[in-house]
Amino acid sequence: MKTETLVRVLAGTMTLVSVALVHFFGPVWLLLTCFVGLNLLQSAVTGFCPPTWLLRKMGWVDAQDVIHWGGQR
């Protein structure tokens, strides 16, 4: 899986989770949706993406931005 695909999956999952949390626990969870949206915007503008950064620090991403779960071999 490429890092770009993972970021889309994470953003979509967090958005859906926040919608469920708003439905069951209240509107304060809309802040999570706002955080996801702001993170996507800053990532597009600056090129810095926290999940990708973390995976690179762990050594799970190669030069072609392909994720190797558990590390490269």
Backbone as CSV, one residue per row, in Angstrom:
resi,resn,N_x,N_y,N_z,CA_x,CA_y,CA_z,C_x,C_y,C_z
1,MET,0.846,-1.169,0.000,0.000,0.000,0.000,0.894,1.236,0.000
2,LYS,0.518,2.222,-0.781,1.273,3.476,-0.808,0.816,4.379,0.331
3,THR,1.707,5.283,0.743,1.393,6.171,1.861,0.204,7.071,1.551
4,GLU,0.060,7.516,0.311,-1.061,8.372,-0.066,-2.393,7.651,0.151
5,THR,-2.437,6.374,-0.181,-3.651,5.588,0.029,-3.946,5.441,1.512
6,LEU,-2.920,5.202,2.310,-3.121,5.069,3.750,-3.667,6.352,4.359
7,VAL,-3.139,7.494,3.926,-3.613,8.772,4.462,-5.088,8.970,4.131
8,ARG,-5.499,8.610,2.936,-6.917,8.721,2.561,-7.786,7.791,3.402
9,VAL,-7.310,6.584,3.630,-8.058,5.623,4.452,-8.184,6.138,5.885
10,LEU,-7.096,6.642,6.442,-7.132,7.180,7.806,-8.073,8.372,7.915
11,ALA,-8.001,9.296,6.965,-8.858,10.486,7.007,-10.330,10.096,6.880
12,GLY,-10.638,9.206,5.978,-12.023,8.766,5.809,-12.546,8.033,7.036
13,THR,-11.709,7.179,7.607,-12.107,6.435,8.804,-12.344,7.370,9.982
14,MET,-11.433,8.313,10.190,-11.595,9.245,11.305,-12.826,10.135,11.124
15,THR,-13.129,10.510,9.892,-14.327,11.311,9.638,-15.582,10.514,9.957
16,LEU,-15.632,9.267,9.526,-16.800,8.425,9.816,-16.930,8.135,11.312
17,VAL,-15.808,7.924,11.975,-15.832,7.698,13.427,-16.359,8.941,14.141
18,SER,-15.930,10.117,13.695,-16.398,11.337,14.348,-17.886,11.549,14.126
19,VAL,-18.398,11.180,12.961,-19.846,11.284,12.716,-20.606,10.361,13.666
20,ALA,-20.103,9.160,13.854,-20.752,8.229,14.793,-20.682,8.770,16.222
21,LEU,-19.550,9.342,16.603,-19.411,9.903,17.946,-20.350,11.092,18.157
22,VAL,-20.538,11.913,17.131,-21.485,13.029,17.224,-22.895,12.487,17.422
23,HIS,-23.231,11.465,16.669,-24.573,10.894,16.756,-24.857,10.311,18.147
24,PHE,-23.904,9.580,18.698,-24.140,8.882,19.959,-23.784,9.691,21.209
25,PHE,-22.830,10.637,21.115,-22.344,11.295,22.327,-22.448,12.808,22.329
26,GLY,-22.729,13.435,21.207,-22.929,14.872,21.225,-22.062,15.626,20.237
27,PRO,-22.423,16.883,20.018,-21.783,17.689,18.974,-20.336,18.104,19.257
28,VAL,-19.864,17.921,20.479,-18.472,18.295,20.760,-17.504,17.473,19.901
29,TRP,-17.926,16.306,19.460,-17.069,15.458,18.637,-16.887,15.994,17.223
30,LEU,-17.625,17.061,16.865,-17.383,17.709,15.576,-15.981,18.325,15.533
31,LEU,-15.401,18.557,16.700,-14.024,19.054,16.747,-13.053,18.052,16.120
32,LEU,-13.338,16.776,16.271,-12.493,15.754,15.630,-12.578,15.868,14.112
33,THR,-13.781,16.088,13.587,-13.947,16.271,12.151,-13.173,17.504,11.678
34,CYS,-13.257,18.586,12.456,-12.512,19.803,12.115,-11.009,19.550,12.131
35,PHE,-10.531,18.806,13.117,-9.109,18.491,13.200,-8.649,17.695,11.980
36,VAL,-9.437,16.712,11.568,-9.081,15.906,10.394,-9.019,16.794,9.150
37,GLY,-10.025,17.649,8.980,-10.045,18.547,7.824,-8.873,19.513,7.815
38,LEU,-8.573,20.110,8.972,-7.442,21.033,9.056,-6.121,20.322,8.800
39,ASN,-6.002,19.095,9.285,-4.776,18.332,9.054,-4.597,18.031,7.567
40,LEU,-5.695,17.709,6.882,-5.611,17.464,5.443,-5.208,18.734,4.693
41,LEU,-5.767,19.871,5.102,-5.407,21.138,4.454,-3.938,21.491,4.686
42,GLN,-3.476,21.401,5.915,-2.074,21.744,6.175,-1.142,20.769,5.479
43,SER,-1.544,19.521,5.357,-0.717,18.539,4.655,-0.601,18.890,3.170
44,ALA,-1.698,19.348,2.584,-1.677,19.725,1.169,-0.810,20.965,0.942
45,VAL,-0.838,21.894,1.897,-0.095,23.149,1.739,1.385,22.972,2.063
46,THR,1.688,22.279,3.156,3.073,22.190,3.617,3.802,20.931,3.162
47,GLY,3.051,19.883,2.842,3.678,18.617,2.471,4.030,17.748,3.661
48,PHE,3.768,18.239,4.886,4.046,17.461,6.098,2.806,16.687,6.506
49,CYS,2.952,15.368,6.638,1.833,14.505,7.007,2.268,13.651,8.206
50,PRO,1.655,13.858,9.374,2.073,13.110,10.567,2.068,11.580,10.427
51,PRO,1.030,10.944,9.841,1.102,9.480,9.716,2.270,9.020,8.837
52,THR,2.516,9.719,7.743,3.628,9.354,6.867,4.961,9.570,7.582
53,TRP,5.071,10.681,8.304,6.285,10.969,9.073,6.560,9.854,10.076
54,LEU,5.505,9.414,10.791,5.660,8.359,11.793,6.100,7.045,11.141
55,LEU,5.487,6.685,10.025,5.864,5.448,9.334,7.308,5.508,8.841
56,ARG,7.739,6.665,8.369,9.135,6.811,7.928,10.093,6.663,9.106
57,LYS,9.747,7.273,10.252,10.587,7.165,11.446,10.708,5.712,11.898
58,MET,9.640,4.931,11.708,9.650,3.523,12.099,10.372,2.656,11.072
59,GLY,10.704,3.223,9.897,11.406,2.468,8.866,10.503,1.572,8.044
60,TRP,9.217,1.928,7.968,8.259,1.081,7.261,7.943,1.552,5.852
61,VAL,8.565,2.658,5.402,8.294,3.201,4.074,9.588,3.193,3.273
62,ASP,9.511,2.676,2.039,10.710,2.654,1.200,10.784,3.913,0.335
63,ALA,11.735,3.963,-0.573,11.969,5.152,-1.398,10.818,5.437,-2.365
64,GLN,10.031,4.428,-2.694,8.906,4.607,-3.610,7.594,4.886,-2.864
65,ASP,7.669,5.207,-1.578,6.499,5.485,-0.726,5.576,4.284,-0.571
66,VAL,6.135,3.092,-0.623,5.367,1.879,-0.383,5.572,1.468,1.067
67,ILE,4.467,1.152,1.749,4.536,0.775,3.153,4.811,-0.726,3.260
68,HIS,5.780,-1.065,4.109,6.089,-2.456,4.430,5.782,-2.641,5.902
69,TRP,4.609,-3.193,6.198,4.164,-3.347,7.588,5.160,-4.198,8.357
70,GLY,5.618,-3.687,9.455,6.577,-4.402,10.285,8.022,-4.093,9.914
71,GLY,8.243,-3.272,8.921,9.593,-2.885,8.538,10.012,-3.472,7.211
72,GLN,11.067,-2.914,6.668,11.593,-3.392,5.382,12.486,-4.588,5.598
73,ARG,12.544,-5.428,4.580,13.378,-6.629,4.666,14.513,-6.571,3.715
